Amino acid sequence: ERGYFRSTGSFLIYVLRMLSSYIRSILASVVLGLMSVLPSESSVIPISSSNFTVPVGTEAMLTFFYAPWCGHCKKFHPEYEMLSDLYSVPRDPNALTSTSLIFTKVDAEKEVDLAEKYSIHSY
């Protein structure tokens, strides 16, 4: 006598779907938990021509050039903020090999000269 499922394949598909939704709910709770412990203020530094400096020594800087109207930029912006919150490392002046990773962003629509200097032509 056949059960509810017509084949082993349909049973496996059912099990995978159930596991998939279970895993998604676990991941969602983990992400919400992480969001509650992450800093609320962004660690991304807005840059303009007046305050832009190239890092020296053991500093590294990652700059996101964006346009406020760009769909791809809008989609990437929250991801960049999250990466900044997770990987911005305050520099320890007592450590010999301390490296600081600085996350910055440039509104390329307002800072046209800066965007041209670094050959940013599309977003």
N, C-alpha and C positions, 0 to 999 in steps of 0.2 A: 504494500500500500504506500502510495506517495504522500509525503507530508505537504506542508505549506509551500515549500520551495520546489520549483519544477526541475531544478538541476543543482548539482554541486556548485556550478558557476554562479547561479543566481544567489545561492546562499553566501558564497564568498563575497560577492558584490555587496550584499546586505551588511555583512560583518565589517567590510572595509568602510562603508558609508557611516556606520555607527561609530567605529573607531575614529574616523575622520572628524565627526562632529564632537566627539568626546575630547579629542586632542585639541581642537580649536577652542573649546571652552576652557581647557586648562591653560592654553597659551594666552588667551584673553585675560584670565585672572592673573597670570604672571606679569603680563604687560601692565595691567592696571596697578599691580603691586609695585612694580618698578617706577611707574609714573608718580606714585605717591612719595617715593623717597628721592626722586631726582630734584635738583634745585628748580625753583619756580622761575627764577630770572634766567634769561638766556645768557650763555657765556660766549655767544657770537658777538664780535665787535664790529659795529658799522664803521666802514672806512670811507673817507673822502680824500680828495687831493690834498687837503690841508693837514690831515693827520696820518697819511700813508707813509710808512717807513719799512724798509726791507729789514728783516731780522738779521742779527749778527750773532756770531758765536754758536751757542748750542740751541738757539731758538729755531723752531720751524713754524711756518705759517701756511695755512690752507685758506685760500680766498675763493669765495663763491661770487662770481659776477652774475647778476640777474637783472631782468627787466620786470617791473611790477605787473605788467599785462601778460607775460609769458606763461602759458599753461604748464609747460614742463618745469619752469622755475617754481611756480606755485605748488606743484606736486612734490618737488624735491625739497623745498624749504623746510617743512617739518622734520624730514629725515636728517637734514643737515643740522638743524637745531638739536635733535636727539644725539647725533654723533658728537656734537660739540659738548653737550652736557656729560656724555659718557667718557670722552677721551681728552678733554682739556685738562692738562696736568699743570698745576701750579708749580712754578720753579722753586726748588729748595736751594737757597743760597749756600747751605752747608755741604751739599752733595758735590763731589768732584765732577761727576758726569751727568749733572742734572740737565735734562732737555725739556724745554717747554714747547708744547704744541698749541699754537694760537689759531683759533678759528675766526675768520673775518668774512664780511660780506660787503659787496659794492653794488649800489644801484647804478648800473651802467647807463641808464637813461639820464640820470642827473650828473654822473661823473664821466662824461664823454671822453675827456682828455685821458683819464686814467684807463678807460677801456681801450682806447686806441693805442696807448703806450704798450699795453700787453696783448695787442692784436685780438681783442674780443670783438667779433663782427656779427655773431649770431648767438641766440640764446636757446 
